[in-house]
Amino acid sequence: MSQKAAPIKTTAQVTSSSSAYSCSTKKTCGQMASCAEAEFHLSECGNGRLDRNNDGVPCESLCR
């Protein structure tokens, strides 16, 4: 009766091999330097707060 636990992303250092962004920093749109960074935080870090209207586009002011 062993159960496998689902992998959990931690906020320590989740980074993409093609990205210099880290999930350990920058949690709000005001802290993002670019749309690409906001998209990374939404998709890779799971920061749903960046997409307030749930349309899949983070930080509307950056990603028009």
Buried (B, 14 or more C-beta within 10 A) or exposed (E): EEEEEEEEEEEEEBBEEEEEBBBEEBBEBEEBEEBEBBBBBBBBBEBEEBBEEEEEBBBBEBBE
